Amino acid sequence: MKRKKVLLFFLTISIISLSFGFGFYFGKLNCKICQPEDIDFSLFWEAYHKLKENFIDQEKFDVQKIIYGAISGMTQALGDPYTTFFSPSETKTFLEDVKGEFEGVGMEIGIKNEKLMVVTPLEGTPAERAKVMAGDEILKIGDKLTEGMSVDEAADLIRGPKGTEVTLTLYREDWAEPKEIKLVREVIKIPTLKWEIKEGDIAYIKIYQFSEKINTDFQEAAIEILKSPAKKIILDLRNNPGGLLDKVVDVAGWFLEKEKVVVIEEKSDGQQKLYKSPGPGRFSTYPIVVLMNSGSASGAEILAGALRDDRGIMLIGENSFGKGSVQEPFDLSNDSMLKITIAKWLTPKGKSIAEVGLAPDIEIKLAEEDYEKGIDSQLDKAIEIIKGIE
């Protein structure tokens, strides 16, 4: 099956990264190896034969694993944590994750300032129950230090069969020293959204991710909201790690008038592609505020940026993660896959999301003690602000 959808940041606890450098390009048919004329692969073959002739444990000399590891090394050499090679088994896991169900501890991870970070703990998962928070730095996974570790390698170490245990050593700015947290893995089923009426006429909508189900689930919720007494909306994108681009654009279509720009895709040569609202724009006249935090990434940042740029909608909470690059999957032979960063995202006004993220209009930091007590000062502020908007 050809997967041509452009994917955003949806790095669930899934993947493995190996090593070595490799320059083969595999054809779609007959698996022919092509060698560009201007590249000399003699060093690779020299190293390969030395290993083959001298490695002490020949039973471990698995040619297929060496090929996979070499391609992984090639992608790692680019220095982009989001450009990744997936072996056939990893491809299968990745596609399962996009559908919103996997086995692990329930948190998104990423690299920021060359540190392995928690992007967001997912609601109702072992990570959330253990009070893991967005922005926590992951120092160790089990007894392995994460310095220099790729997102994919870390993901493979963290996830595993349900019922098994993994120990994470985390550091948080408010802590005097790192802490070890033991988590028991389980089947993670990620919801798409929930909504409820607050204060009589405010529709509070929390979107967890932009997975394959979001269109159906959001349409059902929207119909109910339109029939309800709701006159205003609080859109909660906190701890939303993103998902599928086309789903983000579709959801934006409910809040923006048709043909309004949702996001700009800019490639390395400067060429730009505009993604526009498909409508129906049924909430385009509703007063809205958006909640976000450091766990709001990728697709969540695109939606928040579009609403602020087009409608002047206020963003409340904390600075977002800053995942502003575009990944596209490319099928390879043997059911393996490359996920390659092909472009960067810009908001409708041309602001880059990468690294810097989106700054809130009203900054409200959620203190750890409030989080533990179930006090939501960010949501309280959003309710206060939306009440004053007509």
Buried (B, 14 or more C-beta within 10 A) or exposed (E): EEBEBBBBBBBBBBBBBBEBBBBEEBEEEEEEEEEEEEEEBEEBEEEBEEEEEEEEEEEEEEEEEBBBBBBBBBBBEEEBBBBBBBBBEBBBBBBBBBEBEBBBBBBBBBBBEEEBBBBBBBBBBBBBBBBBBBBBBBBBBEEEEBEEBBBBBBBBBBBBEEEEEBEBBBBBEEEEEBBEBEBEBBEBEBBBBBBEBBEEEBBBBBBBBBBBBBBEBBBEBBEEBEEEEBEBBBBBBBBBBBBBBBBBBBBBBBBBBEEBBBBBBBEEEEEEEEBBBBBEBBBBEBBBBBBBBBBBBBBBBBBBBBBBBBBEBBBBBBBBBBBBBBBBBBBBEEEBBBBBBBBBBBBBEEBBBEEEBBEBBBEBBBEBEBEEEEEBBBBEBBBEBBEEEE
